[in-house]
């Protein structure tokens, strides 16, 4: 079933797990009918908050199914029951934005 093959926008999803020092990702996205997926790993560069472990800043590298890598700064904040995510380039410009929800030790987010 190809429900989104004609979608002309970029859309993706990611699931994160986190510890005091790192964040790990499993992700996928599609753009113009082309699907990509992979994993990511990053280190925390901000203070760990025991009450909101996903909140913070991370330097993360994502690797796709063809071993292509992309690195970003990932900023995660929490406001009014929602996580907000921003993936930034090395100049600090936001490239992608997302919204997520926490379920136990997992953060699930969508982005475009």
Secondary structure, 3 states (H helix, E strand, C coil): CCCCCCCCCEEEEEEEEECCCEEEEEEEEEECCEEEEEEEEEEECCCCCCCCCCCEEEEEEEEECCCCEEEEEEEEEEECCEEEEEEECCCCCEEEEEEEEEECCEEEEEEC
